[in-house]
Amino acid sequence: METATPAAVTAPVAPPERAQIEVTTPTDDVTAYFAALEQRRLGDGLLRSDPSPRDLPYSMRDLEEVFVQIALFEEYTFSGNRIIERATPSVLRRWQAPVRMALDFGDSVPPAVQRSDRRFVSGYASRLQRLTGHPTSLVERDANFHVLVVNEAERRALPARLSRLVPGIDATTQRLVRDLPLSVSCLVLAFSRSGTDVYTDAIAIIRAELPDLSRRACYYEELAQGMGLPNDSPRARPSLFNDTSEFAVMTSLDENLLRILYDSRLRPGMAEREARPIVRRIAAELMGGES
């Protein structure tokens, strides 16, 4: 069987000094940790919900540069049997087949939360389709983009399940999911089979212990990154794709990144040298020629 190794791994992280609880901590303590973290972030002016903030304008050149950093670099890389955080030049990757997202909740998630989240993700999938022009939907069966909402104990029991969702998934990736540090609130793993630059499968892991605002911020970021925007950058403002957790919603900049990603003038496999002039033209069109 062919081994399936992620072509992209993305994960927003908490400040290291605030992530000191061991991963074996009972779920009630994990829930309390993330509730307190969300309140601290809100108190610090983070997790903003304004998608087009007037205090953070961006230009055509900003859009071009942010796209290159987010779409043509990887946030994580493989080193031996480890996945390490290191921005690495890559190529453009995206989906060709329709993206069929499925939400799968652990038993720890209350039914009311499941119903609310299904409505949210269904609407968000439709929004991703409008932005990209690529077929994207929430489905009940035959999914290729699995969104797993699980608590600490449920996530640690996932490796066998991952092997069924993505046959051939490698042991390093299974360990990454099982041993996810508390500094990581959610992540997405996107796979390209047969060594191509076209995504064929994706798995997002969302912590069930997250409070509502942080959990929805994870949906926003991980599902968008799983479309083909694998990196984060401090230059990405206003944006979800920034490790500061400044925004909890998709911004106008993020929407434009998705529009560029699925523009037919770009092709999977393009590296920065070939893609940048095309990205510059598309950014100019989207921004009305404003430099």
Backbone bond lengths (Angstrom), bond angles and torsions (degrees), N, CA, C in turn:
res aa  C-N    CA-C-N  psi(-1)  N-CA   C-N-CA  omega(-1)  CA-C   N-CA-C  phi
1 M - - - 1.470 - - 1.529 109.68 -
2 E 1.295 116.19 136.48 1.462 121.21 177.76 1.523 110.84 -65.07
3 T 1.337 116.67 134.05 1.460 120.71 176.81 1.512 109.57 -77.33
4 A 1.334 116.60 132.79 1.466 121.64 179.91 1.524 109.00 -103.81
5 T 1.323 115.26 110.32 1.462 122.45 178.04 1.516 108.33 -109.53
6 P 1.339 119.06 136.96 1.462 119.77 -177.53 1.519 112.03 -59.94
7 A 1.326 116.15 136.67 1.457 121.15 171.31 1.515 110.28 -81.63
8 A 1.324 117.00 -18.85 1.461 121.02 178.84 1.514 109.13 -152.03
9 V 1.343 115.22 138.71 1.458 122.81 174.46 1.515 107.11 -130.54
10 T 1.311 118.06 125.32 1.454 120.12 177.46 1.511 109.53 -132.95
11 A 1.338 115.40 143.09 1.460 119.20 -178.01 1.519 110.40 -158.66
12 P 1.356 118.05 119.39 1.457 119.63 172.96 1.524 109.70 -71.64
13 V 1.311 117.03 142.15 1.458 120.09 -175.21 1.516 111.30 -120.71
14 A 1.336 114.78 153.71 1.456 121.27 172.99 1.522 109.08 -85.04
15 P 1.333 118.06 156.39 1.464 119.72 175.13 1.520 109.93 -54.45
16 P 1.355 119.63 132.10 1.456 121.34 -173.89 1.523 113.39 -55.86
17 E 1.337 117.22 -37.44 1.453 119.12 -176.59 1.517 111.90 -68.84
18 R 1.325 117.06 -11.80 1.464 120.54 -178.82 1.523 111.58 -107.41
19 A 1.303 117.56 11.41 1.457 120.50 -177.28 1.517 109.87 -125.00
20 Q 1.307 115.72 63.98 1.445 120.36 -173.25 1.528 113.77 -101.81
21 I 1.355 118.06 -5.45 1.454 120.18 -179.59 1.525 109.05 -74.13
22 E 1.312 117.03 139.07 1.457 120.48 178.25 1.530 109.97 -69.45
23 V 1.328 117.00 152.40 1.457 119.92 -178.08 1.521 112.36 -68.59
24 T 1.325 118.00 -14.28 1.454 120.19 178.63 1.524 112.43 -88.37
25 T 1.340 117.76 5.65 1.453 121.92 180.00 1.523 111.06 -61.88
26 P 1.355 118.66 140.74 1.470 119.88 176.90 1.514 111.56 -55.64
27 T 1.345 115.48 150.60 1.465 120.28 -172.97 1.523 112.56 -60.90
28 D 1.357 119.03 -30.99 1.461 120.38 178.44 1.517 110.95 -60.86
29 D 1.328 116.84 -39.19 1.467 120.28 178.82 1.523 110.98 -70.99
30 V 1.330 117.04 -35.19 1.461 120.34 176.70 1.521 109.53 -65.31
31 T 1.321 117.34 -41.99 1.464 121.86 177.43 1.523 110.38 -59.61
32 A 1.330 117.15 -45.43 1.463 121.18 179.60 1.526 110.86 -64.50
33 Y 1.318 116.43 -38.25 1.467 120.39 179.22 1.527 110.89 -60.98
34 F 1.337 116.66 -48.63 1.456 118.95 -177.25 1.528 112.31 -72.26
35 A 1.323 117.78 -30.11 1.464 119.90 174.74 1.524 110.29 -64.27
36 A 1.332 116.16 -43.64 1.469 119.94 178.94 1.529 110.74 -67.05
37 L 1.344 116.74 -38.16 1.467 120.12 179.24 1.518 110.75 -63.65
38 E 1.338 116.89 -42.53 1.464 119.59 178.54 1.522 110.76 -61.56
39 Q 1.317 118.07 -42.42 1.460 120.60 179.79 1.519 111.63 -65.12
40 R 1.327 117.50 -38.54 1.470 119.92 177.06 1.525 111.04 -64.04
41 R 1.319 115.24 -42.22 1.464 118.56 179.56 1.523 111.23 -63.86
42 L 1.314 116.54 -43.77 1.466 119.41 177.34 1.518 110.52 -61.23
43 G 1.336 116.77 -41.32 1.459 120.50 177.95 1.512 112.93 -63.89
44 D 1.336 116.52 -26.89 1.470 121.58 178.58 1.525 112.14 -88.51
45 G 1.326 116.85 5.62 1.460 120.15 179.58 1.512 113.91 81.12
46 L 1.323 117.78 17.48 1.463 121.96 179.28 1.529 110.19 -96.01
47 L 1.325 116.00 -175.41 1.467 122.56 -177.38 1.529 111.01 53.45
48 R 1.314 115.55 44.62 1.459 120.75 -179.36 1.520 110.92 -68.33
49 S 1.314 116.29 149.84 1.463 120.97 -177.49 1.522 112.57 -117.20
50 D 1.339 117.71 17.15 1.462 121.52 177.95 1.529 108.66 -96.97
51 P 1.331 119.21 111.02 1.467 121.00 -173.48 1.523 115.08 -73.32
52 S 1.332 117.62 -19.59 1.472 120.40 179.79 1.523 109.33 -132.03
53 P 1.321 117.81 67.77 1.468 120.71 -174.64 1.527 112.46 -67.81
54 R 1.315 116.04 131.97 1.463 120.15 -178.84 1.522 112.23 -69.62
55 D 1.329 117.20 -23.31 1.458 119.52 -177.63 1.529 112.74 -81.22
56 L 1.337 117.21 -4.36 1.463 120.41 -179.49 1.534 110.47 -130.93
57 P 1.325 117.74 64.95 1.469 119.01 176.76 1.523 110.58 -69.23
58 Y 1.313 116.97 154.34 1.460 120.29 176.64 1.520 108.25 -136.75
59 S 1.314 114.45 154.31 1.459 120.93 -174.14 1.527 110.58 -106.97
60 M 1.318 114.37 174.98 1.457 120.79 174.61 1.527 110.37 -57.16
61 R 1.314 116.57 -43.10 1.471 120.21 -179.25 1.525 110.96 -68.42
62 D 1.323 116.97 -35.92 1.461 119.63 175.03 1.523 110.39 -61.24
63 L 1.324 116.86 -45.52 1.453 121.48 -178.95 1.524 110.63 -60.81
64 E 1.308 116.98 -44.32 1.467 120.83 177.90 1.524 110.85 -59.00
65 E 1.323 116.44 -49.63 1.454 119.99 -175.26 1.518 111.74 -67.37
66 V 1.327 116.90 -40.88 1.462 119.82 179.39 1.523 110.05 -64.54
67 F 1.329 117.68 -40.62 1.467 119.22 178.40 1.524 110.52 -59.56
68 V 1.320 116.87 -46.25 1.467 119.84 -179.70 1.529 110.13 -58.69
69 Q 1.326 117.14 -44.02 1.456 120.67 -178.23 1.524 112.37 -68.09
70 I 1.325 117.45 -37.43 1.462 120.67 -174.44 1.526 112.18 -85.38
71 A 1.322 117.98 -39.33 1.465 120.95 -174.18 1.524 113.84 -94.29
72 L 1.321 118.25 -24.37 1.462 120.95 -173.25 1.522 113.01 -113.49
73 F 1.325 116.52 14.88 1.457 122.98 171.21 1.524 107.88 -132.24
74 E 1.326 116.65 148.65 1.459 122.50 175.82 1.527 108.97 -98.95
75 E 1.333 115.90 142.53 1.463 120.60 178.91 1.527 111.39 -77.56
76 Y 1.338 116.50 -33.27 1.461 122.45 -177.89 1.514 109.24 -125.60
77 T 1.334 115.61 155.64 1.452 120.80 176.96 1.518 108.93 -138.60
78 F 1.322 117.01 158.77 1.461 121.96 178.36 1.519 109.54 -92.47
79 S 1.337 115.66 134.02 1.454 122.35 175.66 1.522 107.13 -132.38
80 G 1.329 116.38 103.96 1.459 119.32 -174.19 1.514 109.53 63.38
81 N 1.337 115.43 -122.90 1.461 119.64 179.04 1.519 111.69 -104.06
82 R 1.338 116.68 24.78 1.456 121.02 -179.39 1.527 110.14 -124.50
83 I 1.325 115.04 151.15 1.459 121.42 171.64 1.513 106.76 -106.26
84 I 1.330 117.24 121.25 1.455 120.59 -176.50 1.522 110.12 -119.62
85 E 1.325 115.45 151.52 1.461 120.84 -179.48 1.526 108.67 -83.49
86 R 1.335 115.69 112.81 1.467 120.87 178.56 1.521 108.35 -163.52
87 A 1.318 116.77 117.49 1.459 120.45 178.50 1.528 109.79 -62.18
88 T 1.326 115.82 125.97 1.455 122.05 -173.95 1.522 109.52 -134.40
89 P 1.347 118.59 132.70 1.471 119.29 177.50 1.519 111.20 -57.06
90 S 1.322 115.98 141.41 1.453 121.00 -177.12 1.526 108.25 -142.20
91 V 1.315 116.61 -160.06 1.460 122.55 178.19 1.519 108.40 -127.25
92 L 1.305 115.38 166.34 1.457 120.04 179.95 1.522 109.54 -69.54
93 R 1.331 115.51 129.86 1.460 121.83 175.87 1.528 108.67 -129.94
94 R 1.304 115.81 143.58 1.459 120.74 176.31 1.534 107.93 -162.46
95 W 1.314 116.23 -178.28 1.459 121.91 -178.88 1.537 111.00 -91.00
96 Q 1.336 115.24 148.23 1.467 120.86 167.65 1.521 110.67 -109.85
97 A 1.321 116.88 -40.85 1.463 120.62 176.28 1.525 109.30 -73.68
98 P 1.321 118.29 155.12 1.464 120.14 174.27 1.528 110.63 -54.87
99 V 1.317 115.74 141.15 1.465 121.15 178.66 1.524 107.89 -88.48
100 R 1.327 115.65 117.56 1.460 121.69 -177.88 1.525 108.15 -113.59
101 M 1.301 116.34 100.31 1.464 121.96 -176.66 1.527 110.64 -88.30
102 A 1.322 115.94 140.31 1.463 121.23 175.50 1.520 108.55 -130.60
103 L 1.316 116.08 132.89 1.460 122.00 175.93 1.516 108.90 -94.17
104 D 1.326 116.28 129.97 1.458 121.22 179.32 1.528 107.63 -130.34
105 F 1.326 116.05 114.05 1.456 121.53 -176.10 1.523 110.86 -100.06
106 G 1.336 114.83 140.27 1.449 119.59 169.85 1.517 110.42 -70.10
107 D 1.337 116.06 163.07 1.459 120.56 179.83 1.524 112.32 -62.63
108 S 1.325 117.14 -18.05 1.466 120.87 -178.68 1.526 112.71 -72.52
109 V 1.350 118.09 -15.99 1.466 121.40 -175.49 1.523 109.35 -87.20
110 P 1.337 118.64 120.83 1.469 120.70 -178.03 1.529 111.66 -61.29
111 P 1.335 117.26 147.18 1.475 120.87 -179.12 1.526 113.54 -54.59
112 A 1.337 117.96 -37.87 1.463 119.67 -179.35 1.526 110.94 -64.92
113 V 1.333 116.83 -37.88 1.464 120.85 177.66 1.534 109.40 -68.04
114 Q 1.313 117.06 -40.73 1.461 120.02 178.38 1.531 110.87 -59.40
115 R 1.321 117.05 -46.07 1.474 119.83 -179.36 1.521 111.12 -63.20
116 S 1.332 116.89 -44.14 1.466 120.96 -179.82 1.520 111.25 -63.88
117 D 1.325 116.21 -43.54 1.464 119.55 -178.69 1.529 111.28 -68.25
118 R 1.320 117.51 -34.84 1.470 119.23 177.45 1.526 110.97 -62.88
119 R 1.330 116.25 -42.63 1.470 119.08 177.64 1.529 110.03 -62.28
120 F 1.320 115.81 -42.76 1.465 120.01 -178.70 1.526 111.28 -63.31
121 V 1.320 117.13 -49.85 1.465 120.53 -176.17 1.523 110.86 -68.60
122 S 1.333 117.78 -35.00 1.460 119.75 176.32 1.525 110.72 -61.24
123 G 1.332 116.68 -44.98 1.458 120.11 177.65 1.510 112.31 -65.74
124 Y 1.331 116.20 -37.14 1.464 120.25 -179.35 1.533 110.34 -69.08
125 A 1.330 117.60 -39.50 1.467 119.93 176.98 1.524 110.61 -59.99
126 S 1.322 116.19 -40.87 1.470 119.59 177.68 1.528 110.60 -63.74
127 R 1.308 116.06 -38.48 1.470 119.83 178.06 1.522 110.81 -65.07
128 L 1.333 117.55 -42.05 1.462 120.38 177.46 1.525 110.74 -61.12
129 Q 1.318 117.15 -37.45 1.461 119.70 177.50 1.522 111.29 -65.17
130 R 1.327 116.63 -42.26 1.476 118.80 179.46 1.524 111.18 -63.21
131 L 1.312 117.13 -39.69 1.456 120.62 -176.71 1.524 112.32 -71.70
132 T 1.324 116.54 -39.60 1.463 120.51 -174.63 1.515 113.32 -93.54
133 G 1.337 116.94 -22.61 1.455 119.84 -171.38 1.510 112.35 72.89
134 H 1.345 116.67 10.55 1.462 121.27 -178.19 1.523 109.43 -106.50
135 P 1.337 119.01 134.91 1.466 120.96 -177.43 1.538 111.61 -57.05
136 T 1.313 116.51 120.51 1.461 122.70 -176.85 1.521 108.04 -145.15
137 S 1.321 117.23 128.27 1.458 119.10 -176.45 1.516 110.25 -156.00
138 L 1.326 115.28 162.07 1.459 122.65 171.96 1.520 107.49 -92.77
139 V 1.336 116.17 127.07 1.459 120.89 -175.04 1.523 110.10 -124.50
140 E 1.322 115.49 167.77 1.458 122.04 177.29 1.528 111.96 -100.61
141 R 1.325 117.63 -18.76 1.464 120.66 -177.95 1.521 109.14 -150.02
142 D 1.337 115.25 166.82 1.473 122.78 177.44 1.522 111.88 54.99
143 A 1.317 116.71 41.79 1.466 120.91 179.70 1.521 110.85 -77.70
144 N 1.335 115.77 152.59 1.468 120.91 169.71 1.530 111.52 -121.85
145 F 1.344 116.52 -2.05 1.468 121.97 176.64 1.536 105.69 -130.50
146 H 1.328 115.82 101.07 1.458 122.01 -173.98 1.529 109.93 -96.56
147 V 1.310 116.36 126.83 1.464 122.46 -179.93 1.523 106.93 -112.32
148 L 1.329 116.56 108.01 1.457 122.73 -174.59 1.524 109.36 -103.87
149 V 1.327 116.01 120.55 1.465 121.97 -179.73 1.517 106.66 -109.04
150 V 1.325 116.50 105.69 1.465 121.60 -168.97 1.521 110.97 -140.30
151 N 1.330 115.04 152.07 1.463 118.69 175.34 1.524 109.65 -87.84
152 E 1.327 115.62 -174.64 1.466 120.94 -173.93 1.534 112.05 -57.64
153 A 1.328 117.00 -50.44 1.462 119.97 -177.63 1.523 111.19 -67.00
154 E 1.316 117.43 -40.91 1.458 120.92 -179.26 1.523 111.47 -64.82
155 R 1.327 116.36 -39.16 1.465 119.37 -179.75 1.523 111.26 -66.98
156 R 1.316 117.53 -38.53 1.468 119.70 -178.72 1.527 111.87 -68.14
157 A 1.317 116.79 -16.81 1.465 120.52 178.01 1.531 112.16 -95.58
158 L 1.331 118.15 7.94 1.467 121.38 -172.90 1.527 116.86 -78.13
159 P 1.338 121.37 -26.91 1.472 118.99 -169.89 1.518 115.50 -47.80
160 A 1.350 118.83 -44.51 1.466 119.17 179.84 1.524 111.20 -63.39
161 R 1.310 116.35 -36.79 1.465 120.80 178.83 1.524 110.78 -66.23
162 L 1.323 117.12 -40.02 1.465 120.55 179.72 1.518 110.77 -59.60
163 S 1.321 117.40 -35.22 1.462 120.82 179.88 1.518 111.25 -65.33
164 R 1.319 117.29 -28.94 1.471 119.76 177.39 1.525 111.05 -80.01
165 L 1.342 116.24 -35.59 1.465 119.39 -179.07 1.522 112.00 -72.11
166 V 1.339 116.35 -40.06 1.472 121.46 178.83 1.526 107.17 -129.62
167 P 1.320 118.28 87.49 1.468 120.62 -178.76 1.527 111.50 -53.95
168 G 1.343 114.80 133.26 1.462 119.65 -179.87 1.511 114.31 88.21
169 I 1.338 118.39 2.70 1.462 120.51 -179.69 1.526 109.59 -54.94
170 D 1.314 117.16 135.49 1.458 120.73 -171.32 1.527 111.70 -77.07
171 A 1.333 115.75 158.87 1.460 121.96 -175.77 1.523 112.16 -65.59
172 T 1.339 117.78 -33.40 1.465 120.75 179.66 1.524 110.69 -61.73
173 T 1.322 116.35 -42.36 1.456 120.50 179.82 1.520 110.88 -67.92
174 Q 1.320 117.06 -39.60 1.459 119.87 177.83 1.528 110.86 -62.22
175 R 1.324 116.74 -40.53 1.478 119.75 177.97 1.516 110.81 -66.39
176 L 1.333 117.01 -37.74 1.462 120.33 178.27 1.522 110.79 -57.35
177 V 1.320 117.00 -45.26 1.468 120.92 179.71 1.520 110.76 -68.43
178 R 1.310 116.77 -45.83 1.476 120.90 -177.31 1.522 111.75 -62.47
179 D 1.329 116.86 -41.84 1.464 121.44 -173.42 1.517 112.69 -103.99
180 L 1.325 117.73 27.58 1.462 122.04 -176.56 1.529 110.63 -53.42
181 P 1.327 118.25 122.23 1.471 119.39 -179.70 1.516 111.42 -70.58
182 L 1.310 116.16 156.07 1.456 120.46 -177.57 1.524 111.84 -64.95
183 S 1.323 117.13 -18.85 1.468 120.07 177.90 1.524 111.93 -68.14
184 V 1.333 117.64 -13.07 1.464 122.33 179.81 1.524 108.51 -108.22
185 S 1.325 116.63 116.59 1.460 120.73 -177.67 1.521 112.90 -86.31
186 C 1.337 117.61 -24.13 1.458 122.47 -179.69 1.516 107.73 -167.67
187 L 1.317 116.71 162.44 1.463 119.62 177.10 1.521 109.62 -158.21
188 V 1.322 115.20 164.64 1.467 120.72 174.39 1.512 108.20 -132.45
189 L 1.319 115.16 141.27 1.453 123.49 176.99 1.525 107.06 -119.65
190 A 1.322 117.23 119.85 1.466 121.46 -179.72 1.521 108.73 -113.00
191 F 1.318 116.89 135.03 1.455 122.98 -173.23 1.516 111.26 -116.48
192 S 1.350 115.03 140.46 1.460 122.17 173.52 1.520 107.17 -120.52
193 R 1.299 117.14 111.12 1.460 120.08 -176.19 1.526 111.28 -77.04
194 S 1.340 115.66 153.25 1.469 123.36 176.02 1.517 112.71 60.74
195 G 1.328 116.86 24.02 1.452 120.55 174.93 1.512 114.82 71.87
196 T 1.326 118.48 18.44 1.457 120.18 179.27 1.523 109.65 -85.59
197 D 1.324 115.56 177.32 1.468 121.60 177.36 1.521 110.70 -105.74
198 V 1.320 115.82 22.38 1.461 122.12 178.61 1.523 108.39 -112.57
199 Y 1.308 117.01 125.70 1.463 120.52 178.84 1.530 110.33 -69.07
200 T 1.325 114.48 139.34 1.459 120.74 177.84 1.523 112.70 -121.81
201 D 1.325 116.78 -22.86 1.462 122.19 -178.12 1.528 108.42 -148.82
202 A 1.324 115.29 153.89 1.462 119.91 172.96 1.520 109.16 -151.87
203 I 1.322 115.18 149.45 1.463 122.04 175.63 1.520 107.58 -133.38
204 A 1.323 116.20 125.05 1.467 121.04 173.73 1.521 108.19 -109.04
205 I 1.307 115.95 137.63 1.467 122.77 176.73 1.523 107.64 -112.96
206 I 1.317 116.70 120.06 1.459 122.55 179.79 1.535 107.34 -118.43
207 R 1.308 117.38 127.04 1.468 120.18 179.32 1.531 110.13 -70.02
208 A 1.325 116.27 126.17 1.465 121.09 178.94 1.528 111.11 -68.48
209 E 1.333 117.46 -20.73 1.466 120.53 -177.89 1.529 112.95 -76.02
210 L 1.326 117.94 -8.69 1.460 120.48 -177.71 1.522 110.93 -68.44
211 P 1.337 118.49 139.53 1.469 119.69 172.01 1.527 110.23 -68.16
212 D 1.327 115.70 167.13 1.467 120.95 -168.94 1.525 113.70 -53.45
213 L 1.325 118.00 -49.67 1.466 120.46 -175.31 1.525 110.65 -63.10
214 S 1.324 117.18 -46.23 1.467 120.61 -179.45 1.516 111.70 -67.38
215 R 1.339 117.41 -36.10 1.458 119.67 179.26 1.523 110.54 -66.49
216 R 1.323 116.99 -41.93 1.469 119.04 179.14 1.527 111.14 -69.23
217 A 1.321 117.14 -33.72 1.465 119.39 174.56 1.525 110.06 -60.96
218 C 1.341 116.46 -36.93 1.466 119.77 176.54 1.526 111.12 -65.39
219 Y 1.321 117.45 -43.64 1.462 119.00 176.01 1.526 110.14 -56.86
220 Y 1.314 116.35 -48.86 1.465 119.96 -179.06 1.531 110.73 -55.13
221 E 1.325 116.01 -51.26 1.463 119.01 -172.87 1.519 112.59 -73.78
222 E 1.324 117.71 -50.50 1.456 119.28 -172.22 1.527 112.49 -68.29
223 L 1.322 117.82 -38.20 1.457 118.95 -179.92 1.532 110.87 -69.84
224 A 1.338 117.05 -35.78 1.469 119.60 175.85 1.524 110.79 -69.70
225 Q 1.335 117.12 -41.44 1.461 118.60 179.71 1.522 110.70 -66.83
226 G 1.335 116.66 -33.63 1.452 119.54 177.46 1.513 113.85 -67.32
227 M 1.334 117.47 -12.19 1.462 121.08 175.05 1.528 111.41 -78.71
228 G 1.372 117.38 -17.49 1.458 119.93 178.43 1.514 114.69 136.10
229 L 1.327 117.52 24.74 1.466 121.87 178.23 1.530 107.69 -121.59
230 P 1.338 118.48 78.11 1.462 121.19 -164.28 1.522 116.95 -83.22
231 N 1.303 119.32 -9.95 1.466 119.51 -171.54 1.525 111.35 -109.26
232 D 1.319 116.16 167.06 1.459 124.35 168.65 1.521 108.11 -119.50
233 S 1.320 116.56 155.78 1.459 120.05 179.62 1.522 110.03 -152.01
234 P 1.350 117.82 137.96 1.463 119.58 176.03 1.525 112.61 -64.27
235 R 1.340 116.56 -17.85 1.460 119.74 179.29 1.534 111.45 -78.95
236 A 1.318 116.83 -15.62 1.465 121.12 -177.11 1.527 109.88 -78.06
237 R 1.316 116.32 91.45 1.466 122.95 177.52 1.520 108.80 -145.93
238 P 1.340 116.54 131.15 1.462 128.97 -1.11 1.518 110.02 -82.08
239 S 1.331 117.24 131.08 1.456 118.59 -173.23 1.518 111.60 -163.47
240 L 1.329 115.27 153.09 1.460 121.54 168.23 1.520 111.48 -70.68
241 F 1.339 116.49 -26.14 1.457 121.29 -169.23 1.524 111.22 -88.10
242 N 1.317 113.72 59.32 1.458 122.02 -176.39 1.517 106.25 -150.85
243 D 1.329 117.59 125.02 1.463 121.32 -172.11 1.521 114.56 -67.45
244 T 1.325 118.54 -1.38 1.469 119.70 179.26 1.517 113.08 -78.97
245 S 1.342 118.34 -8.92 1.478 122.77 -175.16 1.523 111.12 57.82
246 E 1.339 115.88 36.42 1.464 119.82 -178.83 1.525 111.45 -65.97
247 F 1.349 117.04 -34.23 1.458 120.63 -176.70 1.523 110.37 -121.94
248 A 1.334 114.85 143.87 1.460 121.77 178.44 1.520 111.84 -109.51
249 V 1.326 117.20 4.84 1.461 122.14 -179.90 1.524 109.28 -133.90
250 M 1.320 115.57 162.03 1.453 119.93 173.83 1.520 109.49 -71.19
251 T 1.323 116.64 130.58 1.456 121.66 -177.90 1.526 111.05 -97.99
252 S 1.317 115.27 173.66 1.468 119.26 177.25 1.527 111.10 -62.87
253 L 1.331 117.47 -33.96 1.462 120.62 176.51 1.526 110.10 -64.18
254 D 1.322 117.58 -44.41 1.461 121.22 178.92 1.529 110.84 -61.23
255 E 1.322 116.83 -41.20 1.461 120.11 178.14 1.520 110.73 -59.77
256 N 1.325 116.71 -42.23 1.467 119.56 179.58 1.530 111.70 -67.70
257 L 1.316 117.75 -33.84 1.467 119.95 176.04 1.524 110.35 -60.72
258 L 1.325 116.89 -42.15 1.464 120.28 178.83 1.524 111.49 -67.67
259 R 1.329 117.00 -38.07 1.472 119.78 177.07 1.529 110.66 -61.23
260 I 1.323 116.44 -43.30 1.465 120.13 179.41 1.525 110.08 -65.21
261 L 1.326 116.94 -44.77 1.462 121.97 -174.97 1.517 112.16 -54.50
262 Y 1.331 117.34 -40.38 1.461 120.57 -176.00 1.525 113.20 -102.54
263 D 1.324 117.29 14.93 1.456 119.70 173.71 1.526 109.10 -66.65
264 S 1.315 117.00 134.92 1.466 121.28 -174.46 1.523 113.42 -65.61
265 R 1.325 117.13 -15.72 1.464 119.16 178.24 1.524 112.48 -74.39
266 L 1.307 117.12 -16.45 1.458 121.78 174.70 1.518 108.86 -98.32
267 R 1.345 115.66 151.84 1.459 120.56 -179.22 1.526 109.97 -132.78
268 P 1.323 117.08 146.43 1.466 119.58 173.24 1.527 110.43 -55.28
269 G 1.329 115.76 140.10 1.457 121.13 -179.71 1.515 114.06 97.60
270 M 1.337 118.11 -11.31 1.467 120.19 178.91 1.528 110.76 -69.81
271 A 1.325 116.66 131.60 1.455 122.08 172.41 1.529 109.01 -92.81
272 E 1.327 116.15 175.64 1.463 120.62 -172.91 1.527 112.52 -56.48
273 R 1.325 117.54 -44.24 1.474 119.58 -174.03 1.523 111.50 -58.45
274 E 1.336 116.96 -41.27 1.450 120.57 -179.30 1.521 111.98 -80.29
275 A 1.332 116.18 -36.72 1.459 120.01 -172.85 1.522 113.41 -80.03
276 R 1.326 117.84 -33.29 1.474 119.33 -170.50 1.524 113.99 -57.47
277 P 1.339 120.69 -45.52 1.480 118.31 179.58 1.528 112.58 -60.14
278 I 1.334 116.65 -34.99 1.463 119.99 178.61 1.521 109.90 -70.95
279 V 1.325 115.89 -42.77 1.470 120.47 177.53 1.524 110.17 -58.80
280 R 1.323 116.67 -39.58 1.473 120.70 -179.54 1.530 110.34 -62.02
281 R 1.318 117.23 -42.01 1.468 120.06 -179.91 1.534 110.98 -66.95
282 I 1.327 116.07 -42.40 1.460 119.11 -179.40 1.530 110.02 -65.87
283 A 1.329 116.69 -42.41 1.472 120.49 179.25 1.518 110.22 -60.72
284 A 1.326 117.25 -40.11 1.481 120.56 179.29 1.526 109.92 -63.21
285 E 1.316 116.57 -39.85 1.478 119.94 178.81 1.529 110.78 -64.88
286 L 1.323 116.34 -44.41 1.458 120.39 -177.93 1.522 112.28 -67.10
287 M 1.327 116.30 -31.97 1.456 120.97 -176.76 1.512 112.51 -98.43
288 G 1.310 118.08 6.67 1.453 120.60 178.74 1.506 113.87 68.06
289 G 1.349 116.35 26.71 1.450 120.64 178.81 1.500 115.08 78.91
290 E 1.342 117.84 9.14 1.469 120.37 179.95 1.516 109.25 -76.62
291 S 1.321 115.98 124.77 1.467 119.76 -179.08 1.517 112.18 -87.35
